[in-house]
Amino acid sequence: MTKGVKLLIGAVLLIFAAAVVLAVIGLKPSESTWVEIVQNNKVIYKLDLSEEKDRTFRIDYPEGGWNEVQIKDGHICIADA
């Protein structure tokens, strides 16, 4: 094996190792429990899911329509729209 081939293999292995480390770091779940609900570029709710009780509430839109937001067991979702 020539010196150039060895350098190429080393560079490929280094890039692969860096990609694996970044993937592991990037795929970790977030420890943050804060969410913001934004309507027309304005924050209308800022909630800490670790402190919120299970509940459902409705957000009405001035143009018509609505979203029903459900908080349960520290998770949030749009339950109905």
DSSP file (Angstrom, degrees, kcal/mol; ACC not computed):
  #  RESIDUE AA STRUCTURE BP1 BP2  ACC     N-H-->O    O-->H-N    N-H-->O    O-->H-N    TCO  KAPPA ALPHA  PHI   PSI    X-CA   Y-CA   Z-CA
    1    1 A M              0   0    0      0, 0.0     2,-0.1     0, 0.0     0, 0.0   0.000 360.0 360.0 360.0 136.1    0.0    0.0    0.0
    2    2 A T     >  -     0   0    0      1,-0.1     4,-2.0     4,-0.0     5,-0.2  -0.370 360.0-109.5 -82.2 166.0    1.3    3.4   -0.9
    3    3 A K  H  > S+     0   0    0      1,-0.2     4,-2.2     2,-0.2     5,-0.2   0.860 118.1  55.7 -62.5 -36.7    1.4    6.3    1.5
    4    4 A G  H  > S+     0   0    0      2,-0.2     4,-2.1     1,-0.2    -1,-0.2   0.884 106.8  49.0 -64.7 -40.2   -1.4    8.1   -0.3
    5    5 A V  H  > S+     0   0    0      2,-0.2     4,-2.5     1,-0.2    -1,-0.2   0.899 110.6  51.0 -66.8 -40.9   -3.8    5.1    0.0
    6    6 A K  H  X S+     0   0    0     -4,-2.0     4,-2.4     1,-0.2    -2,-0.2   0.908 110.7  48.8 -63.2 -41.8   -3.0    4.9    3.8
    7    7 A L  H  X S+     0   0    0     -4,-2.2     4,-2.5     2,-0.2    -1,-0.2   0.900 111.0  50.5 -64.1 -40.2   -3.8    8.6    4.2
    8    8 A L  H  X S+     0   0    0     -4,-2.1     4,-2.4     2,-0.2    -2,-0.2   0.922 111.1  47.6 -64.3 -44.4   -7.0    8.2    2.3
    9    9 A I  H  X S+     0   0    0     -4,-2.5     4,-2.4     1,-0.2    -2,-0.2   0.910 112.6  50.1 -63.0 -42.4   -8.1    5.2    4.4
   10   10 A G  H  X S+     0   0    0     -4,-2.4     4,-2.2     2,-0.2    -2,-0.2   0.903 111.0  48.6 -61.8 -42.7   -7.2    7.2    7.6
   11   11 A A  H  X S+     0   0    0     -4,-2.5     4,-2.4     2,-0.2    -2,-0.2   0.903 111.5  49.6 -65.5 -41.4   -9.2   10.2    6.4
   12   12 A V  H  X S+     0   0    0     -4,-2.4     4,-2.4     2,-0.2    -2,-0.2   0.917 111.9  48.3 -63.5 -43.7  -12.2    8.1    5.6
   13   13 A L  H  X S+     0   0    0     -4,-2.4     4,-2.5     2,-0.2    -2,-0.2   0.888 111.6  50.5 -64.2 -39.3  -12.1    6.4    9.0
   14   14 A L  H  X S+     0   0    0     -4,-2.2     4,-2.2     2,-0.2    -2,-0.2   0.912 111.6  47.1 -64.9 -43.5  -11.7    9.8   10.7
   15   15 A I  H  X S+     0   0    0     -4,-2.4     4,-2.2     2,-0.2    -2,-0.2   0.900 112.5  50.5 -64.6 -41.0  -14.7   11.2    8.9
   16   16 A F  H  X S+     0   0    0     -4,-2.4     4,-2.2     2,-0.2    -2,-0.2   0.927 110.5  48.7 -63.1 -45.4  -16.8    8.1    9.6
   17   17 A A  H  X S+     0   0    0     -4,-2.5     4,-2.3     1,-0.2    -2,-0.2   0.909 111.7  49.7 -62.4 -42.1  -15.9    8.3   13.4
   18   18 A A  H  X S+     0   0    0     -4,-2.2     4,-2.5     1,-0.2    -1,-0.2   0.892 109.8  51.4 -63.8 -39.5  -16.9   11.9   13.5
   19   19 A A  H  X S+     0   0    0     -4,-2.2     4,-2.2     2,-0.2    -2,-0.2   0.891 109.5  50.0 -64.7 -40.0  -20.2   11.2   11.7
   20   20 A V  H  X S+     0   0    0     -4,-2.2     4,-2.3     2,-0.2    -2,-0.2   0.930 111.6  48.0 -64.3 -45.4  -21.0    8.5   14.2
   21   21 A V  H  X S+     0   0    0     -4,-2.3     4,-2.3     1,-0.2    -2,-0.2   0.931 113.2  47.5 -62.1 -46.0  -20.2   10.8   17.2
   22   22 A L  H  X S+     0   0    0     -4,-2.5     4,-2.6     1,-0.2    -1,-0.2   0.862 110.8  52.1 -64.7 -35.7  -22.3   13.6   15.7
   23   23 A A  H  X S+     0   0    0     -4,-2.2     4,-1.8     2,-0.2    -1,-0.2   0.910 109.8  48.5 -66.7 -41.8  -25.2   11.3   15.0
   24   24 A V  H  < S+     0   0    0     -4,-2.3     4,-0.5     2,-0.2    -2,-0.2   0.922 115.3  44.5 -64.4 -43.8  -25.2   10.0   18.6
   25   25 A I  H >< S+     0   0    0     -4,-2.3     3,-0.8     1,-0.2    -2,-0.2   0.916 115.0  48.5 -66.1 -43.2  -25.2   13.5   20.0
   26   26 A G  H 3< S+     0   0    0     -4,-2.6    -1,-0.2     1,-0.2    -2,-0.2   0.761 108.8  52.7 -70.6 -26.1  -27.8   14.7   17.5
   27   27 A L  T 3< S+     0   0    0     -4,-1.8    -1,-0.2    -5,-0.2    -2,-0.2   0.475  79.8 112.4 -92.1  -2.3  -30.3   11.9   18.2
   28   28 A K  S <  S-     0   0    0     -3,-0.8     3,-0.1    -4,-0.5     2,-0.0  -0.491  77.9-107.5 -67.2 137.7  -30.3   12.2   21.9
   29   29 A P        -     0   0    0      0, 0.0     2,-0.1     0, 0.0    -1,-0.1  -0.361  39.2-100.7 -65.4 147.3  -33.8   13.4   23.1
   30   30 A S        -     0   0    0      1,-0.1    -3,-0.0     2,-0.1     0, 0.0  -0.402  18.9-151.6 -68.2 141.4  -33.9   16.9   24.3
   31   31 A E        +     0   0    0     -2,-0.1     2,-0.2    -3,-0.1    -1,-0.1   0.556  67.1 104.8 -88.6  -9.2  -33.9   17.5   28.0
   32   32 A S        -     0   0    0      1,-0.1    -2,-0.1     2,-0.1    16,-0.0  -0.488  47.1-174.2 -73.3 139.7  -35.9   20.7   27.6
   33   33 A T        +     0   0    0     -2,-0.2    16,-3.1     2,-0.0     2,-0.3   0.237  48.8 110.4-116.5  11.1  -39.5   20.6   28.6
   34   34 A W  E     -A   48   0A   0     14,-0.2     2,-0.3    15,-0.1    14,-0.2  -0.694  41.9-178.5 -89.7 138.8  -40.5   24.1   27.5
   35   35 A V  E     -A   47   0A   0     12,-2.6    12,-2.6    -2,-0.3     2,-0.4  -0.969  13.4-152.5-131.1 151.1  -42.7   24.6   24.4
   36   36 A E  E     -A   46   0A   0     -2,-0.3     2,-0.6    10,-0.2    10,-0.2  -0.984   5.7-151.4-121.3 135.2  -44.0   27.8   22.8
   37   37 A I  E     -A   45   0A   0      8,-2.7     7,-2.8    -2,-0.4     8,-1.4  -0.939  20.7-165.0-105.3 121.6  -47.2   28.0   20.9
   38   38 A V  E     -A   43   0A   0     -2,-0.6     2,-0.4     5,-0.2     5,-0.2  -0.886  13.5-178.2-114.8 135.9  -46.9   30.6   18.2
   39   39 A Q  E >  S-A   42   0A   0      3,-2.8     3,-1.0    -2,-0.4    -2,-0.0  -0.990  76.3 -10.8-133.5 124.6  -49.7   32.3   16.2
   40   40 A N  T 3  S-     0   0    0     -2,-0.4    -1,-0.1     1,-0.3     3,-0.1   0.908 129.0 -55.3  52.9  47.2  -49.0   34.9   13.5
   41   41 A N  T 3  S+     0   0    0      1,-0.2     2,-0.4    -3,-0.0    -1,-0.3   0.706 117.7 111.5  61.6  24.0  -45.4   35.1   14.6
   42   42 A K  E <  S-A   39   0A   0     -3,-1.0    -3,-2.8     0, 0.0     2,-0.5  -0.995  71.8-123.2-129.4 129.5  -46.4   35.9   18.2
   43   43 A V  E     +A   38   0A   0     -2,-0.4    -5,-0.2    -5,-0.2     3,-0.1  -0.584  33.1 170.9 -71.8 118.7  -45.9   33.6   21.2
   44   44 A I  E     +     0   0A   0     -7,-2.8     2,-0.3    -2,-0.5    -1,-0.2   0.671  66.7  22.8-103.3 -21.4  -49.4   33.1   22.7
   45   45 A Y  E     -A   37   0A   0     -8,-1.4    -8,-2.7     2,-0.0     2,-0.4  -0.994  54.0-173.4-143.1 139.6  -48.4   30.3   25.2
   46   46 A K  E     -A   36   0A   0     -2,-0.3     2,-0.4   -10,-0.2   -10,-0.2  -0.963  23.7-179.9-130.2 115.0  -45.1   29.3   26.8
   47   47 A L  E     -A   35   0A   0    -12,-2.6   -12,-2.6    -2,-0.4     2,-0.8  -0.908  31.0-145.4-125.1 142.2  -45.5   26.1   28.8
   48   48 A D  E >>  -A   34   0A   0     -2,-0.4     3,-1.8   -14,-0.2     4,-1.3  -0.911  15.5-161.9-101.6 105.7  -43.2   23.9   30.9
   49   49 A L  T 34 S+     0   0    0    -16,-3.1    25,-0.2    -2,-0.8    -1,-0.1   0.723  85.9  64.3 -64.6 -22.1  -44.5   20.4   30.2
   50   50 A S  T 34 S+     0   0    0    -17,-0.2    -1,-0.3     1,-0.2   -16,-0.1   0.717 113.7  33.3 -73.2 -18.1  -42.8   19.1   33.3
   51   51 A E  T <4 S+     0   0    0     -3,-1.8    -2,-0.2   -18,-0.2    -1,-0.2   0.548  95.4 103.9-111.2 -12.2  -45.0   21.3   35.5
   52   52 A E     <  -     0   0    0     -4,-1.3    22,-0.2     1,-0.1     2,-0.2  -0.482  65.5-132.5 -74.8 139.3  -48.3   21.3   33.4
   53   53 A K        -     0   0    0     -2,-0.2     2,-0.2     1,-0.1    18,-0.1  -0.516  41.1 -82.2 -81.3 158.4  -51.2   19.2   34.5
   54   54 A D  S    S+     0   0    0     -2,-0.2     2,-0.3    16,-0.1    18,-0.2  -0.450  74.4 139.4 -61.3 126.0  -52.9   17.0   32.0
   55   55 A R  E     -B   71   0B   0     16,-1.9    16,-3.3    -2,-0.2     2,-0.4  -0.985  44.3-136.5-162.2 165.8  -55.4   19.2   30.2
   56   56 A T  E     +B   70   0B   0     -2,-0.3     2,-0.3    14,-0.2    14,-0.2  -0.997  25.4 173.3-130.2 135.6  -56.9   20.1   26.8
   57   57 A F  E     -B   69   0B   0     12,-2.6    12,-3.3    -2,-0.4     2,-0.4  -0.956  23.6-126.2-141.9 163.3  -57.5   23.6   25.6
   58   58 A R  E     -B   68   0B   0     -2,-0.3     2,-0.6    10,-0.2    10,-0.2  -0.886   8.9-158.2-115.6 136.9  -58.7   25.2   22.4
   59   59 A I  E     -B   67   0B   0      8,-3.0     8,-2.1    -2,-0.4     2,-0.3  -0.964  14.5-157.0-113.7 116.6  -56.9   27.9   20.3
   60   60 A D  E     -B   66   0B   0     -2,-0.6     6,-0.2     6,-0.2     5,-0.0  -0.684   7.7-139.4 -92.3 146.9  -59.3   29.9   18.1
   61   61 A Y    >   -     0   0    0      4,-2.3     3,-1.9    -2,-0.3     4,-0.0  -0.868  12.7-132.5-106.9 139.3  -58.0   31.7   15.0
   62   62 A P  T 3  S+     0   0    0      0, 0.0     3,-0.1     0, 0.0    -1,-0.1   0.822 108.8  53.5 -58.4 -32.2  -59.2   35.2   14.0
   63   63 A E  T 3  S-     0   0    0      1,-0.3     2,-0.1    -3,-0.0    -3,-0.0   0.470 127.8 -88.4 -81.3  -1.0  -59.7   34.0   10.4
   64   64 A G  S <  S+     0   0    0     -3,-1.9    -1,-0.3     1,-0.3     2,-0.1  -0.163  85.4  75.0 106.1 155.0  -61.8   31.1   11.6
   65   65 A G        -     0   0    0     -3,-0.1    -4,-2.3    -2,-0.1     2,-0.3  -0.219  52.8-141.2  94.4 171.6  -60.9   27.6   12.6
   66   66 A W  E     -B   60   0B   0     15,-0.5     2,-0.4    -6,-0.2    -6,-0.2  -0.979   5.8-137.4-162.7 163.9  -59.3   26.2   15.7
   67   67 A N  E     -B   59   0B   0     -8,-2.1    -8,-3.0    -2,-0.3     2,-0.6  -0.997  14.0-143.9-130.2 137.4  -56.9   23.7   17.2
   68   68 A E  E     -BC  58  80B   0     12,-3.4    11,-2.5    -2,-0.4    12,-1.2  -0.913  18.9-158.1-102.2 118.3  -57.4   21.6   20.2
   69   69 A V  E     -BC  57  78B   0    -12,-3.3   -12,-2.6    -2,-0.6     2,-0.5  -0.816   4.6-162.6-101.1 132.1  -54.2   21.2   22.1
   70   70 A Q  E     -BC  56  77B   0      7,-2.9     7,-1.9    -2,-0.4     2,-0.5  -0.960   7.3-168.3-119.8 129.7  -53.8   18.2   24.5
   71   71 A I  E     +BC  55  76B   0    -16,-3.3   -16,-1.9    -2,-0.5     2,-0.3  -0.974  21.4 158.8-113.1 123.8  -51.1   18.0   27.3
   72   72 A K  E >   - C   0  75B   0      3,-2.4     3,-1.7    -2,-0.5   -19,-0.1  -0.966  63.2 -11.6-150.2 128.3  -50.8   14.5   28.8
   73   73 A D  T 3  S-     0   0    0     -2,-0.3     3,-0.1     1,-0.3   -20,-0.1   0.835 127.7 -51.7  53.4  39.2  -48.0   12.8   30.7
   74   74 A G  T 3  S+     0   0    0      1,-0.3     2,-0.3   -22,-0.2    -1,-0.3   0.580 117.7 107.4  77.7   9.9  -45.5   15.6   29.8
   75   75 A H  E <   -C   72   0B   0     -3,-1.7    -3,-2.4   -26,-0.1     2,-0.4  -0.861  52.8-153.7-117.8 155.0  -46.3   15.4   26.1
   76   76 A I  E     +C   71   0B   0     -2,-0.3     2,-0.3    -5,-0.2    -5,-0.2  -0.966  20.2 157.0-129.4 144.9  -48.1   17.8   23.9
   77   77 A C  E     -C   70   0B   0     -7,-1.9    -7,-2.9    -2,-0.4     2,-0.8  -0.982  48.0-101.2-156.0 164.1  -50.1   17.3   20.7
   78   78 A I  E     -C   69   0B   0     -2,-0.3    -9,-0.2    -9,-0.2     3,-0.1  -0.854  36.4-177.4 -88.2 110.5  -52.8   18.7   18.4
   79   79 A A  E     -     0   0B   0    -11,-2.5     2,-0.3    -2,-0.8    -1,-0.2   0.797  64.2  -2.0 -83.4 -29.6  -55.7   16.5   19.3
   80   80 A D  E      C   68   0B   0    -12,-1.2   -12,-3.4     1,-0.1    -1,-0.3  -0.987 360.0 360.0-158.8 153.3  -58.2   18.0   16.9
   81   81 A A              0   0    0     -2,-0.3   -15,-0.5   -14,-0.2    -1,-0.1   0.298 360.0 360.0-146.2 360.0  -58.4   20.8   14.3
